[in-house]
Amino acid sequence: MQSSLPFARIGTRGSPLALAQAKLVRSLLAEAHGVAEDRIEIEVFSTGGDRSQAENTTLSDIGGKGVFTKEIDEALLSGRIDLGVHSSKDVATGLPAGIRLAAFLEREDVRDAFISVSVKGIDNLPEGARFGTSSIRRAAQALRLRPDLRIVPFRGNVHTRLQKLLDGVADATLLALAGLNRLEEGHRATAILDPEQFMPAPAQGAIGIAIRDGDTRLAEIVAPLDHTPTHAAIATERAMLAVLDGSCRTPVGALSGLDDGLLTLKGEILSMDGQTSYRAEARGSDPLALGEAVGRDLLAQAGADFLDRWNR
C-alpha cells in the first residue's frame, strides 16, 4: 500500500520562473526515486523581495539577496518544508545557520540577453536612451559601454519586465537567458551578449537546492540531481563573491569553466558608473581556494576601500 505521506516538500517563490524551476526539481526527484510526482508537494511563499517589486528599488536598498529566500529559509528550518529551490544568483553569500546548498542542477546558459522592441543591440540605442534594470551589475556594464544611457528602475518577474518594454517604460533591458529559456521565451532575446564583455552574475543560470544541514535523508534524496561540474562552478563563484562583499552594493561579474579537471574563474568588479573596473583570472582544482584567490586579487587591484570610494 502506497504511503499517503509526502515523499518531500518543496518550498519556492510564486513567480512563473520559480514555479517552473520547482516543478523541474519535482519531476527529476520523482524520476530519480521512482515515486509519483503528486507525492512531492510544492508550497509557494511570498518573499519580501517579491512584495517589494512594485517599488522598483534595487536589491541593496531592500536588504540584499536574502529578501528572496528569508521566508523559505524559515520554513525549511522549522521543518514545514524539506527543501528550497532557488535561482542560485539570488541566494545570499552567507547562508542562515543550519542551511546548506546541497545540490545544483546542470547549469543553463549563463549569458545575458539584450531585449528591445526598437533596436537590435545596445550599440544601436539612441543617445540618452532609457535602459531598464535594477541590477547594479547590468547598469554598470551598460554604462561602461554607453555612458550616455539613462538607467530606469526595472523590477518584476520576466513577463512583467517584458510587458514594461512593450508599455514604453524603457527602450531596452537585459534578462538572464537561462530564465527566458526555462519559460520557453528564449525567442524574446533581441541579441545574446558576449559573456566576456558582459560578465554574468555569480551563479547565474543555476538552480540550487537548499536543505537543512545535517539532514542525511534529504541529502540522499537530492544527491542524484547534483551536477558535479555545476556544483564546482557555483562554489568557486560564490567563494569569490564572499571575499568581495556579496551584499548587492558592488557590481560583480563571474565567468567560470571546467577543462581537463581544472576550473578557470574570471572575476570582475566595477564602479557604479562602469567607468572603473578590474578583472582577475586564475585556474585551480579547489573551488573554494580558487574563488578566494580571484576575490583577493580583485581586492588588491581595487583597494580595500573601493566600496566607499566608488559608491558614495
Sequence and secondary structure as in RCSB ss.txt:
>XXXX:A:sequence
MQSSLPFARIGTRGSPLALAQAKLVRSLLAEAHGVAEDRIEIEVFSTGGDRSQAENTTLSDIGGKGVFTKEIDEA
LLSGRIDLGVHSSKDVATGLPAGIRLAAFLEREDVRDAFISVSVKGIDNLPEGARFGTSSIRRAAQALRLRPDLR
IVPFRGNVHTRLQKLLDGVADATLLALAGLNRLEEGHRATAILDPEQFMPAPAQGAIGIAIRDGDTRLAEIVAPL
DHTPTHAAIATERAMLAVLDGSCRTPVGALSGLDDGLLTLKGEILSMDGQTSYRAEARGSDPLALGEAVGRDLLA
QAGADFLDRWNR
>XXXX:A:secstr
    S SEEEEEE SHHHHHHHHHHHHHHHHHHT  GGGEEEEEE  HHHHTGGGT  HHHHTSGGGGTHHHHHH
HHHTS SEEEEEGGGS SS  TTEEEEEE       EEEE SS SSGGGS TT EEE   HHHHHHHHHH TT E
EE   S HHHHHHHHHTTS SEEEEEHHHHHHTT GGG SEE  TTTS   TTTT EEEEEETT HHHHHHHGGG
  HHHHHHHHHHHHHHHHH  SSSS EEEEEEEETTEEEEEEEEE TTSSSEEEEEEEES HHHHHHHHHHHHHH
HH TTHHHHH  
